[in-house]
Amino acid sequence: MARKKTARFTGDYETLYRRYMELTREVDHLSTLREIGLAISGSLEMSETLPIIANVVQGALDVRRLTILTPDRAGGLLLPVIAKYGGDLITRERLEEESEPRKGSPAGQAMDTRTVVLTHAGGANQAFVPLVAKNETLGVMVLQDRRDGQAFTPDDAQLFQQLGSQIAIAMHNAELYALAVTDGLTGLYVRRYFDLRMQEEFAQAQRYRRKFSLMLFDIDHFKKFNDTHGHQTGDMVLRQFAKLLQQNTRRSDICCRYGGEEMAIVLPETDMQEAALSANKLCALIRGHVFSGAKDESLSVTTSIGVAVFHPALKGPDDMVQASDQALYRAKELGRNRVEVAGL
């Protein structure tokens, strides 16, 4: 009888212990999901959201490498957009050679089945996590090698599945935000976003005595250019012009389509000398660039630029925009294809 009681007690204890361990894992999973969810929901800018995801998730899951891949336009290739390896955050430009076919790959299988795929090959443990939001598969997150050397388990896969949904929602929201604040033709920020950022930068400059500058661009004789070459070529030139601005400014600079053929750049932490130097470089760059037309013809374009810098005497962002606009007008009056700086 004593043996039966002992056996029953041992069995009850083991059952309770297993349940305790299950609850502990569930609490750990919920804690991890909450920590990551709070971190990745703090930004709507995709350029900020992806690095936050990579940094936070790799740290929380304690994996050696994390990579996020998204399908190309045709859907046949998966392109890496960001990776975190050790302490190194690797951006899209350095990952171009790491694309892989969707068909026949574990990453493609995860996307197609919308379930986590675990693999162990060549000494590497990998988890391929589908990123699904609003019934749309946005990509796949690849987790490689836990730092403790253990293989990924079905319990891990369950956590990763939930985590993938959180990450996908953050990416989806960032995409929606980008559509709301980005000009469809040029890919630059829209006017209302420009107004918002000018208000923010102006308030920061007033409160903390920070410097910041503004450039306004006008493509010289653009109406005549459109009349001569057609609106299709005009649109192509606007896109190429915008791309030049994006490629030749800092990540912190805010490139916007101000209206029509006018564009603007808000330059945080930039004084007048630095802004004028940057404006003259951009003016020369555009002057020397060969633009392509709708008929693949080579075209030349020039721009006039007005530059203004924050000064405590300015009452608000509208005053700064007006100062830059007046400098732009002066640049056009003095012959175009030049930079003019606003005076106070």
N, C-alpha and C positions, 0 to 999 in steps of 0.2 A: 504493500500500500504506500509506504514511504517513497519507494522508487517511482511509483506512478505520479505522486504529488510533485516529486522533484522534477520528473520529466515534463509534467504539465507546466510547472513554474518556469522551467528552462525555455519551453516553447513559447509561453506567454511573454517572457522577457525578450526573446529573440524577435518576436512579432512587434513588440513595442519599440525595440531598438531600431528595427528596419523602418517602422513608421516615423520614428524620430528623425532618422537620417533622411528620409524622403521629405519631411517637413522642413528640415534644415536646408536641403537643396532647393526647395521651392522658395524659401525665404531669401536665400542667396541669389536665386534667379530673379526674383522680384526686385530685390535691392539693386542688382546690376542693371535691370531694365529701367528702373526709375532713375538711377544715376545717369545712364546714357541718354535717356529721354529728355531729362532736364537740360543736359549739356547741348544736345544737337538741335533743340528747339529754340535756341537763343538767337539764331540768325536766319534771315530770309535770303541773303545773298549767297548764290551757289558757290562763288569764289571763297566764301568764308565757311559755308556749311560743310563742304567736302573735307577741308583740312580738320575741322572740328570732329567730324565723324571718324576720320582716320586716327587722330591723336587719342580721342577718348575711348574708342572701341578697342584699339590695340592695347591700351593700358588696362582697361577694365577686364578684358579677357586674357591678358597676359600671354599674347601670342607673338611669335618672332616677326611675322610679316602679315600685313593686311593689304589687299588690293581691291579696288572697285573698278569693275568693267561695265561699259554700256555698249549696246549694239550700234553699229554704224547705220547710216540711212538705209542701205539696202538690206540690213538685217543679217547678213551672212558672216560678219566679223564682229568680235567683241573687242572693244578698244579700252585699254586701261586709262582711267582719267586721274587717278591718284593712288599712291601707295605709301605705306609706312613700314620701313624695315629698320629694326632697332630704334635708334634715335633719329633716323634720317627720313624726312618727309619728301617724297619724290612726286613731282608734278607731271602733268600730261606730256610736256615737251620731252622729258627724259625717258618716257615710257613707250615711245612710238614703236619700238621694235618688239614689244611684248604682246602685241595683239595676237589673238588666236581665233581659229574658225569656231563658229557656234555649233555647227553640225558635227556630231561624233565626239565632242569634248565633254568632260564632266561639268564644266561651266554651262554649256549649252543644255545639257540634260537637266541641270538644276532650274534653268530658266523655263524650259519646255514643260517640266512636270510641276514646277512651282513648289518643289520640296528640296530640303537640304540633302546634298550628296556628300558622303564621307568617303575619302580614298586614303589608301596607304600604299605608296609605291616609291621605290628608290630611297627608302629611308625617310621619306617626307610624309607627314600626316597633314591632310588638307580637308577643309570643309568648304563646300561651294554653296553659298546662301543666296536664294533668289530674293530680289528686292521688288516686292509687289505692293502697289498702292492703287486704289480705285479700280481694281480689276485689270490693271496694266502692269506688265513686268518691265521695270525700268532698267534692270541690269542684274549683276550678280556680285556679291562680295566674296572674296577668296581669303580664307584664314589659313595660315600655314604654321604648323608646329607650335604646340604649347611649350612654354619655357621650362615647365617641370618634366618635359620629355614624355608625358603620357599621351596616349592616342585619344582622339575625340570619341565620345560615347554617344549613344542614343539620347541620353539626358542632355548632353551638350547640343545635339541637333535640335531638340525641342526648344531650348533657349535661343539658339541661333535663328530658328524660324520666326519666333516672336520679335527678335531684335531686327531681323530683316524687314519686317513690316514697319517698325518704327523708323528705320533709316529711309525706307522708300517714301514714307509720308513726308519726312523732312525734305527729301529731294524733290518730291512732287510739289510741295508748297513753294520751294525755291524756284522751280520752273514756272509756276503760276505767277509768282512775284516778278520774275524776269519778263514775262509776257506783258505784265501790267506797266512796267517802268522802262521797257526797251522799245525803241523805234524799230518798226518792222523792216524798213528799207535799209537803214545804215547799221543797225545793231548798237547804236549809241543810246544812252539814256534819254528819255523824253523830257519835254520842257517842264512838266510838273515836278519831275524828280529833281531837275536842276534847281527849280525854285525852292524846293524843300531843303536840298543840301546847302544852298546859299544861305538860307536862314540859319541852319545848324552851324555852319562854319563861321558865320558872322557873330552869332551869339557866343561861340567858343572864343573867338578872337577878342570880343569885348570883355568877357569875364576873366579870361586868363592871359590876356595880352599876347595871344598867339598871332603869328603872321600867316597870312594866306593871300593868294593872288588869283586873278581871273583873266582869262584870254577870251576874246570874241573873234571869231573868224568869219570872213565873207569871201566866197569864191568869186573872183573878179569876172565881171561881165557874164555871169552865168545865164541870164535870160537870153542874151545874144547867142551864147554857146548852145543853149537848148533849141533856139530857133534854127540854128545852122545845122546841128547834128541830130536833132530829134530828142524826144523825151526819154527814149529807151537808153540812148547813150548818156544822157544827162543823169539818169538814175544810176547807171554803171559808174560814172565818175563820182557821184556822191558816195557810193559804197566804197570805192577805192580810196577816196579822200578820208573817209571815216576810219578805214582800216589803218591808214598811215598814222593817224592820230593815236589810235589805240596801241599800235606797235612801237611807237616812239615816245611814249610817256610812261611815267611810273605807275605801278599798280594802285598806288594811293590817289592818283589823279583821277578826276571824274569827268569823263568825256561825254558831252551831251549834244543832241541836235536841238539847237535853239529855235529854229524855224526856217523852212525853205532850204536855202543853200547856206544858212548861217549855222555855225557850230560854236560850242563853248567848251572850255576846259577850266574846271575849278582845281586849283593847286594848293592843297593844304601844306602848311609849314614851308612856305616859299615866299621870299622877299622879292622886292622889285628887281634887283639885279639878276637874281636867279631866273625869275619869270621872263625878263626881257631877253636873256641869253637863250632860254629854251624856245621862246617865240621866234627869234631870229633863225635858230637852227631848223625849226619846223617850216618856216617860210622858205628857206633855201632848199630844204628837202623836197617840198612840194613843187617848187620851181624846177628842180632837176629831175623829177620823177616822170617816167613815161606812162601815161594813162592809156587804157585800151577802150576802144569804142565798140558799138554793137556790130560793126562790120570788121572788127579786129584791126581797125586803124590805130595808129599811134597818135596820141594827142598830148598837148601841153596845157597845163593849168597853173594859174598863180592865185595867191590869196593875199588879202589884206588882214592885218591883225591889230586889234586894240587891246592894250594891257592895262590893268588897274590893280592896285594893291590895297589891302585893308589899312585904314588910318582911323584913329579915334575920332577925328572930326566928321567922319561919315555917320549919318544918322541911322542908316539901315542898309540892308542888302540891295535895295532898289537904287540907292545912291551910288553904290559900287558898280552895279550893272550900267547905270547911266554914264559914269566916268569912263568905263571901258568902251561903251558905245560911242561916246564922243571921240575917244582916241581912234577908234575904228573909222569913224567918219573922216577924221583928219588924215588918216593913212590913205583913204580913197581920194580925198581932195588933192593930196600931194603926189598922185600918180599911180596909186595901187602897188601891189606886189612889194609890200613893205610892212614894217612894224612901227607903231606909234605907242608911246607910253603916256598914260594919263598923268596930269599934274594936279596938285591940290592948291 
